[in-house]
Amino acid sequence: MVACEGRWYYFPPMSVVTRGLLVCLLLAPLGCGGGDDDDDDADDDGGVSDWQVVGQDQPAALLSVWGSSESDVWAVGGDPGDDGGPLVFHYEGGEWTRLDSGERGVDLWWVFGFEGGPVFMSGSAGTILRYQDGAFEKFTTPGVSIVFGMWGAAPDDVWAVGGNNGGGSGFVWRFDGSEWAAAELPADITGEDTVWKVAGIAADDVWMSATAAKTLHWNGSSLDAELVPGSGASLTSVGGNAERFIAVGGDIFGEIFENAGDGWESVLEPDELMVGVAVSDDQAYAVGHFGTILRRESDGWVADGEPATEENLHAAWIDPAGGVWTVGGQFDARPTTSGVLLHNGNVIEGSLP
């Protein structure tokens, strides 16, 4: 990873000598070097000063963030065991409030909803909650594995995916407005797979990411599997817009894949594992271990300044105003700890309680 003119550029794993030569050849024409000018540029172009720490050192990891606007934001996470249930924060009217979902001993791994409601939250033990009109409702679901991700085209057309944390027991559920039912999986998804995340741009264009470089696509009539070529990586998140879908993950090193309609291809192998991705009509961000935040530009991916946290980042969301939110903490062990929430955009009033 090399800094130049306020940006960090990633190169695939290679020997130190080879990497050094490549860096010199590619970046020398840009006039890159050390000194205070480089530091100033970094702050002006996505540097650490652009990221506001909205909350840190939370008693449990924060695992997902979503909202209907920059002033209506939800963040959920693990259960810190303080008798208040899993972390559920709502930002409204310039103030953050922690809500009690009524659940105990459950980690909430995802939040997704619709402007004006409802808001869905999902997590361990097959838990799916719906928040509407100031009240939580718990659904009966087809299983008890972790629900890692959700996405819906409408309140009565919502997908949920998950499985075991270490892999296996993967599932896809669908909600019709009244109940959740298990979808039939393609033969390529075996009992050893987990389906990690789901995202779509329409009711008939939905992608899901899974272990062993597998993806699933719903085209409105069938759920089909598609293997990402040349990789065995676990694809921990997926997002997209009308131009392309993006999947991120990795094993030892991170991997980023893109699909512009003609199949998946590898576009970057960052040094750190990538865990989450957020895509809007005109922006895309990927987040991962040790506070890594990458931003997609027209000519590829660059690091968005120096890390604003050393915590692992799990998920991200881009609000309608273009602000970027990301959450994380220590989420690879139970109980989760050290929750953090970052924001890049207009200054957010208040901080997490």
N, C-alpha and C positions, 0 to 999 in steps of 0.2 A: 504494500500500500504506500503510495507516494503522493506528497502534497505538491500542488502546482497552482499558482494563481487562485488560491482560496478553495481549491477542490482537491479531493483525494481520489486517486486513480488506482483501481485494483488490477492486478495481473494474476493469471492462473499460477498454481504452484509450479516452481521450477527451481533450478539451482541458483545459489546466490550470485554466481558469476553471470549466468545467463540473464537473470532478472536485472542485474545492474546494467549490463550492456543494452538490454532492451529499453530500460528507462532512459538511459542517456540518448539513445537514438531517437526515441519518440518524443521526449519532452524537452530536449535541448533547444529546438527551434522556438519554443514558447518562452525562452528566457527565464526558466525557473531557477530559483536559488533560495538562499536563506535570507535572514534579515527581518527587520521590523515591518517592512512594506508587505511581505508575504502574510504576516500575522494580521495586519489590518485588513487586507483583502479577504482573508478567511472569515473574519467577522462580518464583512459586508456581503458575503456570498454564501449564506447558509452556515456560518460559523456557530460556535457554541453559544454566542450571545443571543442568537435568534431563537433558541429553544428555551422556553419558560418552564421551570420546574413547578408544576401546579401542586404536586404532592410527592413525598418520598418517605422512606422509612415507615411505610404502613405495616401493620402487624401481619398482613398476608399479602401475597402477590396479587397484583391487578392483572387480569387475563384478557379482558376485552373492553372496547370502548366504542360507542355508537351514539348518534343523536339525530334529531331532525333539523337542527340549526346550531350555530355556534353558541347560542344561549340556552339550548335544551340538549344536554349531554348526559349520557349514562356511562358509568364505569363499574364493572363487576369483577369479582375475584374470589380468592380462597376464603375459607372459614378460619379465622384466627383463634377460635375456641374461647372467645370472651363473652359467650352467651348472647351475642348479638347476631349470630348467624353469619353467612358469607357476606363479604363486603359488597354492598350495593350503594353506590353514590349517584345522586342526581344533581345536576347543575341547572339552576333555574333562577331567574331574577338576580343574577350576579352572586348567588350563594350556593355553596355545596351542602347537601344534606345526606346523611346516611339513613337508609331505610331498612327496616326489618322485614325480610321476606317470609318469616315464619319457619324457615328451614334451619336445621342444625346438623352439623357434621357433613355438610355438602359444599363442595367447591363449585362455583359458577364459572364456566369456561367461556361462555359467549353471551352476547346481548345483541339483539337486532329488533327493529320495530318499524313503525310507520308514523308519519306525521299525524298528530292528533290521536295516536294510539291505535292498537295496543302495542306494548313492548314485550317481547319474548326474551326469556333468559333460560339458559340450559347448563347442565353440568353433570356431576358424578351421580351414580346410582340411578341413571336413566331419568334424571330430573329435568322437567320442562315446566317453567312458570310463565304465566301471562299476567302482566300488570296493566290494569285499565281502570279508569275512574277512581284512582286512589287505593285500589285493592289488588292483592296478589291471589291468583288462582293456580292451583297445581293440577297438572294433567295426569291421567293414567296413560302410560306409554308402553310400547311393545317389549321393552327390555330394561335391563339394569346396568348396562355398560355406560361409559362416560359419553355424554352428548357434547362433542367438541365444537361443533359449528352449526349455524343456522342461516338461512336466507329465504326470503319469500318475495313473490311477485305481488301478493295481496294478502290481507289478513286471513283469508280463507284458502290460501295456497302457499304453504310454508314447508320448506325442506329442513330436515335435521339429520346430521351425520355423526358417526363416532365409532367407538370400539374400546379396546383396552389401551392403556397408556403405553405399554411396552409393545403393542402390536397384537392384532388378533381380534376376533369377534366383531369385525367391521359390519356396519349396518347403514341403511338409508331409510329414513322414515318420512312420511308426507302427511301434512295436516290439511283437512278439507273444511275447516271452520268449526268442526264439532269433535273430531277425534283424530288420533294419530294412528297410522297404519304402516306396516313394514312394506317397502318396495322390494320387488324381486331383483336380486343382484345378478349381473352377468357372471358367467362361469369363470372369468378371469379374476374376479375378486374371491379369494379363498378365505378359509377360516383363520389364516395367519395374518390377514390384512386388517388395517384400521383405515377408515375413511375420515380424514382429518378435518377438512373444511369444505364449504360449499358457497358459491357465489354465482350470480347470473345477471343478465341485462334485460331479460324478458322471460315470460312464463315458458317459452319454448326454446330458451337458450341458457342452460344452466350447466356449470362445470363443478366437479368435485375432485379434490385431491386426496391421494391415498399413499400408503406405503409402497415400497418397491417400484417407484417411478410410475405408478398407475394413476390414471385419471378416469373419471366417468363423465359422460355428457348426456344430458337430457334434451332431446330435440322436440319435445312436445308429444311424442308418441312412444319413444323407446329410450331406455337407459343403456348406453353402450360404453364399453371400456376402451380406452386408448392408452397404450404404453408409450411413455416418453423415451425415445430412442437414445441409446448410448449412455444410460444412467440407471443405477439401481437405488438412487436416493429416495428417502422418504420425503414426500411433498407435503409439507405441513400447512400450507395456505395457498389460496387461489383468489384472484380478483380479476375484474375485467371491465372494458368499455366497448363501444361499438367498433373500435379499431383492432383491439387485441385483448387476449386473456394472458395473465401472468401467473405462473406458479413458482413458489420458492420452497427451499428445503435444504437438504444436504445430509451427509453422514459425518465425515471428518472435516471437510471444507464445505462452504456453502455453495448453493447452485441456484441460478435464476433461469427460468425457461419462459419463452414467449410463444404464443400461437396466434398468428394473424389471419387464421382461416385456412391455412394450408399445412397444418401439423405443428407439433411442438419442436422447438429447437433451443439448444443451450446458448445463452447470450453472455453469461458471466459466471465465474467461479470465485466468489469473494473468499477472503481468508477465514472469515467467521461464519458459523452456521447461521442461516437465515430462517426465521420462524414465521414472520407475518408479512402480509402485503396489503396495501390499500391502493385502489385505483379509482379515479374519478374521470370525468370527460377529458380533462386536460392535464392531469397530474398522476404520478405513480410513485409510491414509496415502498421500500422493503426494509424490514427491521429484523434484528437478530441479537446474537450473543454480544456481551460486553458493550452494550449501548450502541451497536452499529446501526446507522441509519443511512440508507442509500436512496438517491433520488434519480428518477429516469428523466433524461433530457433527450432532445431530438436525435442526438448522435450517440446515445448509450447511457450507461449508468455511472454516476459519480457519488462519492460519499458526501453527505450533507454536513460538512464541517466536522470539527472534532466532537467526539461523544460528549453529551451533556450529562451522562450517567455511566457508571460502570456496571449497572445491573443489566441482566439479560432482558431484552424486549420481546414481547410475545405477540402483540397485535397492534394494528394501526387503523385509523379512520380519517377520511378527509371530509370536512364539513362543507355545506353548500357555499360558504363564503371563501373557500380555499384554504382555511386553516387546517393544519395537520395535527392529529392527536396520536400518541402512542403510549402503551402501558406495558408493564413488566414487573420484574422482581425475581426472586429465587423460586421458580416454579417446577423445577425438575425433581423435587423431593417433597414428601409430605411430613409435617404441614408446610405449606408455602409461607414465605416470609418476604420482607423488604419490598413491599409494593411501591411502584413509582408511576407517576403520570406526567408526561411532558406535552407541551403544546408549542406549535410554531405558527404565528400569525398575529392577529390583533391581540393585544394584551388582555388576558383573562383576569377578571376581578376575583379575589378570594382564592383560597387554597383548600385542599381537602382537610376535613376536621381530623 
